[in-house]
Amino acid sequence: MPRLSILLTGALALAAAAAQADDAARNLAASCATCHGTNGKSVGAMVVLAGYPQVLMIQAMKDFKSGARPATIMHQFAKGYSEAQVAAIAGYYAAQKK
């Protein structure tokens, strides 16, 4: 019985950690909403981020950060995020439905 209790406690801790990571990614992605819409569902001329493949978004952010991809403001945003934060944001948007 103690093993079951330990396993259950561990599973609950992992679930709580995953929920916190999801919240952190959503909070980071909130800064994108002004231009790219709530949950990445842009209604204007901006790129729709909802459902955008994670690997492509990570590469785009690297390109903005390095200056390889021209931008008016994205290069400034990209420079403000760590690689882990970019991966979290990209994962968040990849998981959103279009």
C-alpha positions as CSV (number, residue, x, y, z in Angstrom):
1,M,0.0,0.0,0.0
2,P,2.8,2.5,0.7
3,R,4.1,2.1,-2.8
4,L,0.8,2.9,-4.3
5,S,0.6,6.0,-2.2
6,I,4.1,7.1,-3.3
7,L,3.2,6.4,-6.9
8,L,0.0,8.4,-6.7
9,T,1.7,11.3,-5.0
10,G,4.4,11.3,-7.7
11,A,1.8,11.2,-10.5
12,L,-0.1,14.1,-8.9
13,A,3.1,16.1,-8.6
14,L,4.0,15.5,-12.2
15,A,0.5,16.6,-13.3
16,A,0.8,19.7,-11.2
17,A,4.2,20.5,-12.7
18,A,2.8,20.0,-16.2
19,A,-0.1,22.3,-15.5
20,Q,2.3,25.0,-14.2
21,A,4.4,24.6,-17.3
22,D,1.3,25.0,-19.5
23,D,0.3,28.1,-17.5
24,A,3.8,29.6,-17.9
25,A,3.8,29.0,-21.7
26,R,0.4,30.6,-22.0
27,N,1.5,33.6,-19.9
28,L,4.6,34.0,-22.2
29,A,2.4,33.7,-25.3
30,A,0.0,36.4,-24.0
31,S,2.5,39.1,-25.2
32,C,1.9,37.9,-28.7
33,A,-1.9,38.5,-28.6
34,T,-1.8,42.1,-29.4
35,C,-0.7,41.4,-33.0
36,H,-1.4,37.7,-33.4
37,G,-4.8,37.5,-31.6
38,T,-6.0,35.6,-28.6
39,N,-4.6,32.1,-28.6
40,G,-2.8,32.9,-31.9
41,K,-6.0,33.3,-33.9
42,S,-5.2,36.4,-35.8
43,V,-8.1,38.0,-37.7
44,G,-5.9,40.6,-39.4
45,A,-3.0,40.5,-41.7
46,M,-0.7,38.9,-39.1
47,V,0.4,35.3,-39.2
48,V,-2.0,32.9,-37.5
49,L,0.1,31.2,-34.8
50,A,-2.5,28.7,-33.7
51,G,-1.5,25.3,-35.0
52,Y,1.8,26.6,-36.3
53,P,4.4,23.8,-36.2
54,Q,6.6,24.2,-33.2
55,V,9.9,23.5,-35.1
56,L,9.0,26.2,-37.7
57,M,8.2,28.8,-35.1
58,I,11.4,28.1,-33.2
59,Q,13.4,28.6,-36.4
60,A,11.5,31.8,-37.3
61,M,12.2,33.2,-33.8
62,K,15.9,32.3,-34.2
63,D,15.9,34.0,-37.6
64,F,14.2,37.1,-36.1
65,K,16.7,37.1,-33.3
66,S,19.7,36.9,-35.6
67,G,18.4,39.4,-38.1
68,A,18.3,36.8,-40.9
69,R,14.5,37.4,-41.2
70,P,13.4,41.0,-41.7
71,A,10.9,42.4,-39.2
72,T,9.6,45.7,-37.9
73,I,9.3,44.6,-34.2
74,M,9.7,40.8,-34.0
75,H,13.5,41.0,-33.8
76,Q,13.1,43.0,-30.6
77,F,10.6,40.5,-29.1
78,A,12.7,37.5,-30.1
79,K,15.8,38.9,-28.4
80,G,13.9,39.1,-25.1
81,Y,13.3,35.3,-24.9
82,S,15.6,32.5,-23.9
83,E,15.6,29.3,-26.1
84,A,13.5,27.5,-23.5
85,Q,11.0,30.3,-23.5
86,V,10.8,30.3,-27.3
87,A,10.3,26.5,-27.2
88,A,7.5,26.9,-24.6
89,I,5.7,29.6,-26.6
90,A,6.1,27.6,-29.8
91,G,4.8,24.4,-28.1
92,Y,1.8,26.4,-26.8
93,Y,0.8,27.7,-30.2
94,A,1.4,24.4,-31.9
95,A,-1.1,22.8,-29.5
96,Q,-3.8,25.4,-30.3
97,K,-6.6,24.6,-32.7
98,K,-6.8,26.8,-35.8
